[in-house]
């Protein structure tokens, strides 16, 4: 079984590398982007599976030709999306026409484009303080974290228009405030091309999945390498929304659902929020989307992408993703994945209905959601899981699945099997194993101590909003430290890092001095769980596993044989117990016995000259006495 995180993060390349290589050869050998315009390169419509006809009631939301507030996307019958400048010009005009709207910059991108936030409220609030004063719950929705997946931008523009100058949805702002980022990856958006996503049905042209540095913003919530994500997380801290929606377009198999979404379940860090999702938001979204002619469903990650009958996995995300990050910081977060094989107009309209339904749900049940957030933020579980996996011993539940018929073909090109979809609807019962079995459960320390020598880690925690105390004078503290005895490095870089996984560790208790500028991070705070998953080395999204502490794994002090030989002889002569231990190791470990350097290093490691900080993870744990 392939876990969704593996599929998303590139393991599919091992199965489809032949296809990627073919695309690379076509692209590079034939001269780059221009080659794609060659007559022998088919359009996506010629190679994608047959589209399922759709004529939902949400078509009535589209403005008619001649409407003075028709969006650029609507002018094309929802087939094209506007460029950055055209988008922002239209939004400036809209905000200038309505006192309910304000357009604020969150900061500039690396290429100098502003990342804009639209603030919509019935009373025209333009600051976080004013928004909180009006007492209404707030929805924060973002589009274009992957700018090739831009459905949310065009849906949000239509919704803002209808809540203000067009007045067809003006009642929505009486019940909730709306914060909207039309494009998060603004530089990626302007890598604007008709060749953005071969497995997606529209728009005609769109931006790119990653930034110009080839970084994926939806893998950066935890580590915060990118300017864009730092702007976003600061905005989440300042505006404190009640519900956060991240709009994407999925890859993968064919099926009937057009709008799918996922949150965290009760196994995560925010069980009260998960209960609210289950009781309030999920059923309301399903009802409202269905009423408007859409086909709502859960996030879908195929276990076997050649046959959906083998099932899908119920994924529990880690904090590199929006929904995993929201769970760790007790921010109610929904990851939306529209289906890439549905036409663009269907996906945009489905997103509109989704956002409208979220606003209505907040107006009706926002106070209950705020109580759930307070409950989860006040929890201090004595231990937490750092990751989850499928419990192989547990019974696998089955679910109804609205699929599309497929035939397995054996390819003479790749030599592999692949799924050919026919466009015919099928109803299936399939297994859906959940990621609910905890991995690496760790006790909750009273606090973490981070030396001042790691400012890049301290800075990122501050951006996340984690509370900390900074030392003005040095302090000696009794702490537990982790020694990384064995580890593995990933064979290839990922998201600008070489990831490292600890495979064997040991814990040591010591008294350690922390210099001025070092910080104490208490776990007795609302973001205590977030601090733990960022600082525990066994956490898959910890700073350690992202490679922030690779320096500690390098040995920098050595000694030559002319020193170690007499040293070892002296040690053996003066310590009978050490002599017995040495001879026992020689008898039990043939590799050690055959390695002269290992034998001398064994003695060296037992002396005060040996580097006591080698492989010592510098973030220490403070436990209550």
C-alpha positions in Angstrom: 0.0 0.0 0.0 1.3 3.5 -0.9 0.5 6.1 1.7 -1.0 9.4 0.3 2.0 11.4 1.6 4.3 9.2 -0.4 2.2 9.6 -3.5 2.0 13.3 -3.1 5.7 13.7 -2.3 7.0 11.9 -5.4 7.0 8.1 -4.9 4.7 7.9 -7.9 7.8 8.7 -10.0 9.1 5.2 -9.2 6.0 3.7 -10.9 5.7 6.2 -13.7 9.3 7.3 -14.3 9.0 6.1 -17.9 6.3 8.7 -18.5 8.2 11.5 -16.7 11.3 10.7 -18.7 9.3 10.7 -22.0 8.0 14.2 -21.1 11.4 15.4 -20.2 12.9 14.2 -23.5 10.1 15.8 -25.5 10.5 19.0 -23.6 14.3 19.4 -23.6 15.4 17.7 -26.8 12.7 19.5 -28.8 13.5 22.9 -27.4 11.4 23.5 -24.3 7.9 25.1 -24.1 7.6 25.7 -27.9 7.8 22.0 -28.6 4.5 21.5 -27.0 2.8 23.4 -29.7 4.0 20.9 -32.3 1.3 19.2 -34.3 2.2 15.7 -33.1 1.6 16.6 -29.4 -2.1 16.0 -28.6 -4.2 18.3 -26.5 -5.3 17.1 -23.1 -8.9 16.7 -24.4 -7.6 14.0 -26.8 -5.9 11.9 -24.2 -7.9 12.5 -20.9 -10.7 10.0 -20.0 -14.2 10.9 -21.3 -15.8 13.7 -19.4 -19.1 12.9 -17.5 -21.8 15.2 -18.7 -22.9 17.8 -16.0 -25.6 20.5 -15.9 -25.8 21.4 -12.2 -28.1 24.1 -10.7 -25.1 26.1 -9.7 -24.8 27.3 -13.3 -27.4 30.0 -12.3 -24.6 31.7 -10.3 -22.8 32.8 -13.4 -23.2 36.5 -14.4 -24.7 37.1 -17.8 -22.9 38.9 -20.6 -23.3 42.6 -20.2 -23.3 42.5 -16.4 -20.9 45.4 -15.3 -19.5 43.1 -12.6 -18.9 40.0 -14.7 -15.6 38.5 -13.7 -12.8 37.9 -16.3 -13.4 34.1 -15.9 -17.1 34.4 -16.5 -16.5 36.4 -19.7 -14.9 33.2 -21.1 -17.8 31.0 -19.9 -15.6 29.8 -17.0 -12.9 28.4 -19.3 -10.1 30.9 -18.7 -8.6 32.4 -15.6 -7.1 35.9 -15.5 -3.4 36.7 -15.1 -2.2 38.3 -11.8 -2.5 42.0 -13.0 -6.0 41.5 -14.5 -7.1 39.7 -11.3 -5.9 42.5 -9.0 -7.2 45.3 -11.2 -10.7 43.7 -11.1 -10.5 43.3 -7.3 -9.3 46.9 -6.8 -12.3 48.1 -8.8 -14.6 45.9 -6.7 -13.2 47.0 -3.4 -13.4 50.6 -4.5 -17.1 50.2 -5.2 -18.1 48.6 -1.9 -17.4 49.9 1.6 -17.7 46.3 2.8 -14.4 45.4 1.1 -10.8 46.2 1.8 -7.7 45.0 -0.1 -4.6 44.6 2.1 -1.1 43.4 1.2 0.4 40.6 3.4 3.8 41.4 1.9 5.8 40.9 -1.3 6.9 37.7 -3.0 10.5 37.0 -3.9 9.8 38.5 -7.4 8.2 41.6 -5.9 4.5 40.8 -6.4 2.2 41.7 -3.5 0.2 38.9 -1.9 -3.2 40.4 -1.4 -5.9 39.7 1.3 -9.5 40.8 0.7 -11.3 41.6 3.9 -15.1 41.4 3.6 -17.5 42.3 6.4 -20.9 43.8 6.8 -19.5 46.8 8.7 -16.5 47.4 6.5 -13.9 46.3 9.1 -10.3 46.6 7.8 -8.2 45.5 10.8 -8.1 42.4 12.9 -9.2 44.3 15.9 -12.3 45.7 14.1 -13.1 42.3 12.7 -13.1 40.8 16.2 -15.1 43.6 17.6 -18.1 42.8 15.3 -18.3 39.4 17.0 -19.1 37.4 13.8 -17.1 34.3 13.1 -14.6 34.5 10.3 -13.9 32.3 7.3 -10.3 32.5 5.9 -10.1 31.0 2.4 -7.0 30.9 0.2 -6.6 29.9 -3.5 -3.5 29.3 -5.5 -1.1 27.7 -3.0 -0.6 25.6 -6.1 -1.3 28.1 -8.8 -2.0 25.6 -11.5 -5.0 24.6 -9.3 -6.7 28.0 -9.4 -10.4 27.2 -9.0 -10.7 29.0 -5.7 -9.5 32.3 -7.1 -12.3 32.6 -9.7 -15.0 31.2 -7.3 -13.9 33.7 -4.6 -14.1 36.6 -7.0 -17.7 35.7 -8.0 -18.7 35.3 -4.3 -17.2 38.6 -3.2 -19.1 40.3 -6.0 -22.4 38.7 -5.1 -22.0 39.5 -1.4 -21.4 43.2 -2.2 -22.1 45.1 -5.3 -24.5 42.6 -6.9 -26.3 42.0 -3.6 -27.6 38.5 -4.5 -25.7 37.0 -1.4 -25.5 40.1 0.8 -27.0 38.2 3.8 -23.9 36.1 4.0 -21.9 38.9 5.5 -24.6 39.5 8.1 -23.6 36.2 9.7 -19.9 35.8 9.1 -16.8 37.7 8.0 -14.8 36.6 4.9 -11.0 36.8 4.4 -9.8 35.7 1.0 -6.4 35.3 -0.6 -7.1 35.0 -4.4 -3.5 33.9 -5.2 -1.0 32.7 -2.6 1.8 31.5 -4.9 1.8 34.7 -6.9 5.1 34.1 -8.7 4.2 30.5 -9.5 0.9 31.9 -10.9 2.8 34.0 -13.4 4.5 31.0 -14.9 1.4 31.1 -16.9 1.0 28.6 -19.7 -1.3 26.2 -21.5 1.1 23.4 -20.5 0.6 23.6 -16.8 -1.1 20.4 -15.9 -1.6 17.6 -18.4 -3.9 15.7 -16.1 -6.3 18.5 -15.5 -9.3 19.6 -17.5 -9.0 23.4 -17.7 -8.6 26.3 -17.4 -7.1 27.0 -20.9 -4.0 28.5 -19.2 -2.8 28.5 -15.7 0.2 29.0 -13.4 2.6 26.4 -12.0 2.5 24.1 -9.0 5.7 25.3 -7.4 7.5 28.6 -6.9 10.3 29.8 -9.1 12.7 28.1 -6.6 10.8 24.9 -7.3 9.4 24.8 -3.7 5.9 23.4 -3.0 4.2 25.8 -0.6 1.9 23.0 0.6 4.9 21.2 2.0 6.1 24.3 3.9 3.7 24.9 6.7 6.0 23.3 9.3 9.4 24.4 8.2 8.6 27.8 6.8 11.4 28.2 4.3 9.4 30.4 1.9 8.5 34.0 2.1 5.0 33.2 0.9 4.3 30.8 3.8 5.8 33.2 6.4 3.4 35.9 5.2 0.5 33.4 5.4 1.2 32.1 8.9 1.7 35.6 10.2 -1.7 36.5 8.8 -3.3 33.4 10.5 -1.8 34.6 13.8 -2.9 38.2 13.4 -6.4 37.7 12.0 -7.3 34.5 14.1 -10.0 33.1 11.8 -12.5 30.6 13.0 -12.3 28.4 9.9 -9.5 28.0 7.4 -10.1 26.6 3.9 -7.3 25.7 1.5 -8.5 25.1 -2.1 -6.7 22.6 -4.4 -7.3 20.4 -7.4 -6.4 16.8 -7.0 -4.4 14.4 -9.2 -5.1 10.7 -9.5 -7.9 8.4 -10.5 -11.2 9.0 -12.2 -14.4 9.0 -10.2 -17.8 10.8 -10.1 -17.1 13.2 -7.2 -16.3 16.8 -8.3 -15.7 18.4 -4.9 -13.9 16.4 -2.2 -12.5 17.6 1.1 -10.8 16.4 4.3 -10.2 17.4 7.8 -8.5 15.6 10.8 -10.4 13.0 12.7 -10.6 12.4 16.4 -7.2 10.7 16.5 -5.4 14.0 15.9 -4.6 16.9 18.2 -8.0 18.6 18.0 -10.8 16.0 18.8 -13.4 18.6 19.7 -12.9 20.4 16.4 -13.1 17.1 14.6 -16.4 16.4 16.3 -17.7 19.8 15.1 -16.7 19.0 11.5 -18.4 15.6 11.7 -21.6 17.0 13.3 -22.0 20.4 11.6 -19.8 21.2 8.6 -19.5 17.9 6.7 -23.2 17.1 6.5 -24.1 20.7 5.6 -21.5 20.8 2.8 -22.8 17.5 1.4 -26.4 18.7 1.5 -25.7 22.1 -0.1 -23.4 20.8 -2.8 -25.8 18.1 -3.7 -28.7 20.5 -3.9 -26.8 22.6 -6.4 -26.1 19.6 -8.6 -22.5 18.7 -7.4 -21.2 15.3 -6.3 -19.5 15.8 -2.9 -17.1 13.2 -1.4 -14.2 12.6 0.9 -10.5 13.0 0.0 -9.6 10.1 -2.3 -6.2 8.5 -2.3 -6.2 5.2 -4.3 -4.5 2.2 -2.8 -4.0 0.8 -6.3 -4.3 3.4 -9.1 -5.1 0.8 -11.7 -8.3 -0.4 -9.9 -10.3 1.7 -7.5 -12.1 -1.5 -6.2 -8.9 -2.1 -4.2 -9.9 0.8 -2.0 -8.9 4.2 -0.8 -7.0 5.3 2.2 -8.4 7.6 4.9 -5.4 9.8 5.4 -4.2 11.6 8.5 -1.9 14.4 7.4 1.2 15.7 9.1 1.9 19.4 9.7 3.7 20.0 6.4 0.1 20.1 4.9 -2.5 22.7 5.6 -5.0 20.3 7.3 -2.3 18.6 9.4 -0.9 22.0 10.4 -4.3 23.3 11.4 -4.9 20.2 13.5 -1.6 20.7 15.4 -2.4 24.4 16.2 -6.1 23.9 16.8 -7.1 26.0 13.8 -10.2 24.3 12.2 -8.8 23.6 8.7 -10.4 22.1 5.6 -8.3 20.8 2.6 -10.4 21.0 -0.5 -9.5 18.9 -3.5 -11.6 19.5 -6.6 -11.4 16.6 -9.1 -9.0 17.5 -11.9 -10.9 15.6 -14.6 -14.0 17.6 -14.1 -14.4 20.7 -16.4 -13.2 24.0 -15.1 -16.7 25.6 -14.9 -18.0 22.7 -12.8 -15.0 22.9 -10.4 -15.3 26.7 -10.0 -19.0 26.6 -9.3 -18.6 23.8 -6.9 -16.0 25.9 -5.0 -18.4 28.8 -4.9 -21.1 26.6 -3.3 -18.5 25.2 -0.9 -17.4 28.6 0.4 -21.0 29.8 0.6 -21.9 26.8 2.6 -19.0 27.4 5.0 -20.1 30.9 5.6 -23.7 29.8 6.3 -22.5 27.1 8.7 -20.3 29.6 10.6 -23.3 31.9 10.9 -25.4 29.1 12.4 -22.9 27.1 14.4 -19.8 29.4 14.8 -20.2 29.7 18.6 -20.1 25.9 18.9 -16.9 25.9 16.8 -15.3 28.5 19.0 -16.1 26.4 22.0 -14.5 23.4 20.4 -11.3 25.5 19.7 -11.2 26.6 23.3 -11.6 23.0 24.5 -8.8 21.7 22.2 -6.5 24.6 23.0 -6.9 23.9 26.7 -6.0 20.2 26.4 -2.7 19.1 27.7 -2.5 15.4 26.9 0.4 13.7 28.8 1.6 12.1 25.6 1.0 12.6 21.9 1.5 10.6 18.7 3.9 12.1 16.2 2.5 10.3 13.2 -0.2 7.7 12.2 -0.4 4.7 10.0 -2.9 2.0 9.2 -3.4 -0.7 11.8 -2.7 -3.8 9.9 -4.5 -5.9 12.6 -7.7 -3.9 12.7 -10.8 -4.8 10.6 -10.9 -2.7 7.4 -14.2 -0.7 7.0 -15.9 -0.6 3.6 -17.7 2.4 2.1 -19.9 3.2 -0.8 -17.9 4.7 -3.7 -19.2 6.5 -6.8 -16.7 5.4 -9.3 -16.0 5.3 -13.0 -15.6 2.1 -14.9 -12.1 1.2 -15.8 -10.3 -1.5 -17.8 -6.8 -2.6 -17.0 -4.5 -2.4 -20.0 -1.0 -3.9 -20.4 1.1 -1.3 -22.1 3.6 -2.3 -24.9 5.2 1.1 -24.3 6.0 0.9 -20.6 5.4 -2.8 -20.0 3.2 -1.9 -17.0 -0.5 -2.1 -16.4 -2.6 1.0 -16.4 -6.2 2.0 -16.0 -8.3 3.1 -19.0 -11.4 4.9 -17.9 -14.6 4.6 -20.0 -16.6 7.4 -18.6 -19.4 5.0 -17.4 -20.6 5.5 -13.8 -20.3 2.6 -11.4 -21.3 2.2 -7.8 -18.9 0.2 -5.7 -18.3 -1.0 -2.1 -14.6 -0.6 -1.4 -12.3 -0.8 1.6 -11.1 2.4 3.2 -8.4 1.7 5.8 -7.8 4.7 8.1 -4.5 6.2 9.3 -5.5 5.9 12.9 -2.7 3.8 14.5 -0.3 6.1 16.4 3.4 6.0 15.5 6.1 7.3 17.8 4.0 8.3 20.8 6.1 10.6 23.0 5.6 12.0 26.5 4.9 15.7 27.0 7.8 17.5 28.6 7.3 20.6 30.6 9.4 22.5 28.1 12.1 22.4 25.4 15.4 24.3 25.6 16.9 25.6 22.4 20.4 27.0 22.4 21.0 30.4 21.0 23.3 28.8 18.4 20.2 27.7 16.4 18.5 31.1 15.5 16.9 29.8 12.4 14.8 27.3 14.4 13.9 29.9 17.1 12.9 32.3 14.3 10.5 29.8 12.7 8.9 29.0 16.0 8.3 32.7 16.6 6.7 33.1 13.2 4.4 30.2 14.1 3.3 32.1 17.1 4.8 29.7 19.7 5.3 31.4 23.0 8.9 31.3 24.5 11.1 32.8 27.1 14.4 34.2 26.0 17.4 34.1 28.4 19.1 37.4 29.2 21.8 35.6 31.3 23.2 32.1 31.1 21.4 29.4 33.1 22.3 25.9 34.1 19.3 23.5 33.7 18.7 19.8 34.4 17.5 18.3 31.1 17.2 15.1 29.0 19.0 15.1 25.7 18.7 12.7 22.8 21.7 11.1 21.3 21.2 10.1 17.6 23.1 6.8 17.4 22.1 5.8 13.9 20.3 7.5 11.1 19.5 7.4 7.4 19.7 10.2 4.9 17.2 10.3 2.0 18.9 9.4 -1.3 17.6 12.5 -3.0 16.9 16.1 -1.9 13.3 17.0 -1.2 11.8 20.5 -1.0 15.3 22.1 -0.7 16.5 19.7 2.1 18.1 16.4 2.5 15.8 14.7 5.0 17.2 12.6 7.8 15.4 9.9 9.8 16.7 8.7 13.2 16.7 4.9 13.4 18.3 4.4 16.9 18.5 6.9 19.7 19.4 7.1 23.4 18.3 9.5 26.1 20.8 11.0 28.6 20.1 13.2 31.6 22.6 16.0 32.3 23.0 19.5 33.6 23.5 21.8 30.7 24.4 25.5 30.5 22.3 27.6 28.1 23.8 30.9 26.9 22.0 34.2 26.7 19.6 34.3 23.7 18.7 30.6 24.3 14.9 30.0 24.7 12.7 27.9 26.9 9.5 26.7 25.0 6.9 25.7 27.5 4.4 23.0 26.3 1.8 24.5 28.6 0.4 26.7 25.9 -2.2 26.5 23.1 0.5 25.7 20.6 2.2 23.2 22.8 1.4 20.2 20.5 2.7 22.2 17.5 6.0 22.9 19.3 6.3 19.1 20.1 5.8 18.0 16.5 8.3 20.6 15.3 11.0 19.7 17.9 10.7 16.0 18.6 13.3 14.3 16.4 11.0 11.3 15.7 8.3 13.5 14.2 8.2 13.4 10.4 7.8 17.1 10.2 10.3 18.0 12.9 13.1 20.5 12.1 15.5 17.6 12.7 14.0 15.4 10.0 13.9 18.3 7.6 17.7 18.5 8.0 18.1 21.6 10.1 20.5 19.9 12.5 22.7 17.9 10.1 25.8 19.6 11.5 25.6 17.5 14.7 26.0 14.3 12.7 29.5 15.2 11.5 32.4 14.1 13.6 35.1 16.8 13.7 37.7 15.6 16.2 40.0 12.6 15.6 43.1 11.0 17.0 45.9 9.1 15.3 47.1 5.6 16.1 50.4 6.8 17.5 48.4 8.4 20.3 45.6 5.9 20.7 47.8 2.7 20.8 49.6 3.7 24.0 46.4 5.2 25.4 44.6 2.0 24.9 47.4 0.0 26.4 47.4 2.2 29.4 43.7 1.9 29.8 43.8 -1.9 29.6 46.6 -2.2 32.1 44.9 -0.1 34.7 41.3 -1.3 34.4 40.6 -5.1 34.6 36.8 -4.6 34.0 37.5 -2.6 30.8 39.9 -5.4 29.7 37.2 -8.0 30.2 34.7 -5.9 28.3 37.1 -5.4 25.4 37.8 -9.1 25.0 34.2 -9.9 25.2 33.4 -7.5 22.4 36.2 -9.0 20.3 34.7 -12.5 20.7 31.1 -11.4 20.0 31.6 -8.9 17.1 33.7 -10.3 14.2 33.4 -7.0 12.2 34.7 -5.1 15.2 37.5 -7.6 15.7 38.6 -7.2 12.1 38.6 -3.4 12.1 41.7 -1.8 13.7 40.3 1.7 13.5 37.0 0.6 15.2 39.0 -1.1 18.0 41.0 2.1 18.7 37.9 4.3 18.4 36.2 2.1 21.0 38.9 3.2 23.5 38.9 6.8 22.3 35.1 7.1 22.9 35.6 6.2 26.6 38.0 9.0 27.2 37.4 12.7 28.1 39.0 13.7 24.9 36.2 12.3 22.8 33.6 14.9 21.5 30.8 14.6 24.0 28.5 16.6 21.8 28.8 14.5 18.6 25.3 13.3 17.6 23.7 15.0 20.5 20.5 16.7 19.5 20.8 20.2 20.8 17.1 20.7 21.7 16.8 19.5 25.2 13.7 18.4 27.2 12.8 19.7 30.6 10.6 17.3 32.6 8.7 18.1 35.8 10.4 16.9 38.9 
